Each structure stands twice: as structure tokens, then as C-alpha cells.
Amino acid sequence: MRRRDFLNTGLHAAALTSVYSLIWNRREAAGCSMSTEPEESVVVIGAGVAGLAAARDLKSRGYRVIILEARNRIGGRVWTTKLGDQPVDLGAQWLEGVKDNPITGLCADFEIELAQTRYKNSAVYDDAGQRVDDRTRRRLSGEARRRLAETRKLNRQLVQTDQPDISMADALRKAGPGEGLTEQEQRIVDWAVSWWLEATEAEDARRLSLRHYWGETEGDSFGGGPRLFPGGYGQITDGLAKGLDIKLEHTVQVIEHNRAEVIVTTNQGVFRVDRAVVTLPLGVLKAATVKFVPPLPEQKRQAIGRLGMGVAHKVVLRFAEVFWPQDVEYFGYASGNRGQFVEWVNMYPYTGKPILSLWSQGDFARTLEKRPAEIVVKQAMGVVRTIFGAAAGDPVGTLVTRWGSDPFSRGAYSNLPLGSSYDDYDRLAEPVGDRLFFAGEATDRVHMATVHGAFLSGVREANRIAKMAG
Ligand SMILES: Cc1cc2nc3c(=O)[nH]c(=O)nc-3n(C[C@H](O)[C@H](O)[C@H](O)COP(=O)(O)OP(=O)(O)OC[C@H]3O[C@@H](n4cnc5c(N)ncnc54)[C@H](O)[C@@H]3O)c2cc1C
């Protein structure tokens, strides 16, 4: 087994402590000793990372906070469940860079083990299941990089000359197919582009904007490399939720606000409070299943319509034993079918358990969601056997996700399609009057689509409420 490098090995623990926990604990301690009058009441809608962060922050300031959550669990798009005895992440999985990431500090506070992971430690297989040799792979990766670099040049031209936006797929077409490649090689180049581009955005290139793919947050991720959570990302949401008043299975149906109060109607009763923080996912806002009275401002509704909600899909397979190269962390499958089982995470190096997590995205993921789980598993196993042959035994445990059709997420995370812009994230973040506030990954124009973005947005809105209250 590959040696695991854990975050707290050789690093100074004090430097990692979360500044947020420190502030929250200090405020709470000061509040206890001052025995202040109870402050305003706030309802936070949604117990995902954004909602939990907002509630923790507001509670530490003395607000009376209730979280209303539709599901029978907390965490939202952070969802750790079990496959046998092993925690498995069905939603967010990676800590995207440890340096200065607010989640890193929380890991130290909650004593969460992190495992270093290297995307480069990967093997790619062609559609016939043959492993692509290292030399060919380097050559074809170079070609994929060239194509992406061309799209970046096109982006600069487009911005400088103020031309209309085009899709990333059109930009890739303009970048050319590459000289003298066989059909098989072309598929491998397409796979590499898809892994870098479409898997990250959870969307097909034909929907993504060239102008914004190479936009203002390019290269934004924190340094220090990615990490995985051998015990699951849910440890973060469990830690954040401690001591909070969370009402599960409370589906919010109507949010009404006026000058004096906010009235939130759920399937289990009505809550009247001074203010509300809405962390409904972009997909839920798009579906308009929660009614706002009065309706949301036109600008906000348009921004909701313009931003994209991608779909990422996971099939998690547990086997009796490892039959794949156990030290290789990632496998790629260069199928001719766009978005199909593009990226596989080998969980063995991090957990010691024979588990593979197969990712698909975009329209292929949407198609998978429409099929019964056993068919999806059969389809995934077909590919596993194409690659690993008869050595691949039947899985002993399986999990299949449905983020796109889940009524409480309606997608995996936000992206920027043609016709949208970064300003739309700001429009989503804007409060409505001084009673209704908005947080969630799709309200952070810098860190959208991530756990840390959701966290920062929750703290941002808690600060905004505190400032507004004076
Ligand atoms: C498959 C997948 C993989 C991902 N991978 C990563 C990753 O590796 N790294 C990373 O940083 N990010 C990743 N993300 C993105 C990350 O999970 C999200 O950006 C983040 O968790 C969003 O948090 P949030 O609080 O904004 O929204 P959510 O977590 O969606 O929280 C919103 C909450 O509102 C609740 N809700 C919805 N409707 C109602 C209603 N009517 N009434 C009451 N409650 C309601 C929901 O149940 C949910 O709990 C991934 C997401 C997915 C789906």
C-alpha cells in the first residue's frame, strides 16, 4: 500500500487551527459572561455547509437561530454514507488545496484525518480497455494541453475585440483536431480535455462559456495540493452542526417578508422571525419550488435563469478484493461516449478498502439518473470488466447518486454557461431589503461550486446581518 501522508504530519498544528472557530468560541465565551438580552431571531434555510456556517456565526453573536432542513440529514451536497464499514462520499470529496482554505482549519479543530492525493498518479485506458502507455499518454496529454491553450488565446481575442461569446466546444473545434492523430488517439485527447474541463464543471463543453471559462477566477484554487477525507467529508458538517438547533424534515414552501418580519411556511408549521438566510441550491431556485412573497426581484430571477447547474454522477462499487493496480490513485476511461465514467477514484490507497468511485458528468450523468440503479451498476461493471477482464469479481456493495433529480439539490454545482456572467453570482448574493439574505456556493463569484465557497458565503451573510443590525 502507498504510504499515506496526512496533513498534520510535520506541520505545526497551531498554524492550522481555524480562525473561524477561534472567533466563534471567543464570542460565545464573552456572550456567556455578559448575560446579554436575547437578540434577533433568524431562520437559516438549509443545513448544508453555507447554512451551518451562517448559523454558527450568528449564534456566536447571540442571535437566536433555527435551521430548517428539508431532508432527514444535514450536510446537503456534502453527504457521507457507508458502504459496509467504510464511510463513502456521495457528494463533495476533495479539499481543493489546503493553504489558506478555511476548511483546512476546521479539519484541525475537528481532528479530521486528511489524505494527500495526486491526480498525476493515474492510468488511462482506451475504449477497448487497453492501458495507454506512458509515452503515448504524454504525447496526447500535450495535445490536449495545446487545445486548451488555444481556447485561452481565443478567449483573449474575444474579450479584447469584444466579440460575442462562444461555447467551449466551439472553441475546442476552432483549436483544431491535432495533426495526424488516429481515431483512437483523438478519443484519448478528448478524454483528457473532458477530465480537465467537463468533469470540473459537471457540464458538457457545448454549454460552457468561453468568455468565462478563462475568466476572472482562473487559477483561483488554494495552493498546497488537494486532499481526500478517508473518514468522509461529513465530519466537517457534523462538526459545524454541533450545538445548533436544526429542524430536519422541515421543507420550506413559502418565504414571505415584509417590513416587520419574515414568515416561513414549512410542511410542519410556520416560523415568524426577524430575518432569514436562504441557502437553497441554485437548482432549487431554478425549479421555483419555494415561493417568495413578494416574488424575488427581476434581476435576481434573471441571474438564477442564466447561471448553470451541472450534474456530476457517482457509481461507488465495493469489491471483496482489489483486482486493479492498487497504488494507482485515479483511472481514466477514454470511451467514445462523452461524459461516461470519465474519472475513477481508487479509494484503496486512502482507506485500505477495495472501493472504486466512478464519475460521469453533464448529459451522460443526466441519462444515468433516469435509469434504475441496478442497470447503472451493470453498465459500470461492463466497463470495469472491459478494462480488468475476468479478474473483476461482482461488487459486494454499490451506491448510485441522483443529484440532478433530487428535489433538494437539482444538480451538483453551479457553472457559467453561454449568456451568463460572474455578475450573476453577485446578483444571487444580494439581499432583498433588510430581512432576506442569500448564501450558498452559487453566491460566491470567486469560490463558486465548492465547499469552501459555500462556507465563506455563510459567514459573509452572517457578517452582513450583524452589520445591518448595527
Ligand atoms: C457529486 C458532487 C461532488 C462535489 N465535489 C466537490 C469537491 O470535491 N470539492 C468541493 O469543494 N466541492 C464539491 N462539490 C460541491 C459542494 O458539495 C457544494 O458546493 C457545497 O456543498 C454546497 O453547499 P451549500 O450549503 O451551498 O448547498 P447545499 O449543500 O445544497 O445545502 C442546501 C440545503 O438546503 C436544503 N434544502 C433544499 N430545498 C429545501 C427546502 N425547500 N426547504 C428546506 N431545506 C431545503 C438541502 O436539503 C440542503 O441541505 C461537489 C458536489 C457534488 C454534488
The ligand as a Gaussian input file, in Angstrom:
#p B3LYP/6-31G(d) Opt

LIG

0 1
 C      -21.148000      14.954000      -6.672000
 C      -20.557000      16.231000      -6.099000
 C      -19.194000      16.358000      -5.967000
 C      -18.639000      17.515000      -5.445000
 N      -17.299000      17.578000      -5.257000
 C      -16.772000      18.620000      -4.600000
 C      -15.427000      18.579000      -4.165000
 O      -14.741000      17.584000      -4.361000
 N      -14.918000      19.668000      -3.510000
 C      -15.685000      20.772000      -3.254000
 O      -15.169000      21.736000      -2.651000
 N      -16.986000      20.817000      -3.628000
 C      -17.536000      19.766000      -4.272000
 N      -18.862000      19.756000      -4.590000
 C      -19.648000      20.991000      -4.380000
 C      -20.040000      21.175000      -2.913000
 O      -20.578000      19.981000      -2.425000
 C      -21.087000      22.286000      -2.823000
 O      -20.592000      23.454000      -3.450000
 C      -21.456000      22.661000      -1.387000
 O      -21.577000      21.531000      -0.562000
 C      -22.754000      23.446000      -1.426000
 O      -23.153000      23.822000      -0.132000
 P      -24.418000      24.765000       0.056000
 O      -24.616000      24.925000       1.509000
 O      -24.291000      25.953000      -0.801000
 O      -25.646000      23.935000      -0.576000
 P      -26.269000      22.549000      -0.106000
 O      -25.224000      21.686000       0.487000
 O      -27.029000      22.008000      -1.250000
 O      -27.264000      22.982000       1.061000
 C      -28.562000      23.451000       0.811000
 C      -29.507000      22.750000       1.782000
 O      -30.843000      23.231000       1.531000
 C      -31.730000      22.139000       1.705000
 N      -32.985000      22.426000       1.035000
 C      -33.265000      22.390000      -0.288000
 N      -34.555000      22.719000      -0.507000
 C      -35.105000      22.968000       0.714000
 C      -36.399000      23.359000       1.155000
 N      -37.396000      23.566000       0.306000
 N      -36.611000      23.511000       2.491000
 C      -35.597000      23.325000       3.382000
 N      -34.352000      22.942000       3.016000
 C      -34.111000      22.783000       1.697000
 C      -30.986000      20.975000       1.106000
 O      -31.504000      19.734000       1.545000
 C      -29.554000      21.232000       1.589000
 O      -29.287000      20.598000       2.807000
 C      -19.463000      18.600000      -5.078000
 C      -20.846000      18.464000      -5.197000
 C      -21.394000      17.294000      -5.693000
 C      -22.883000      17.143000      -5.770000

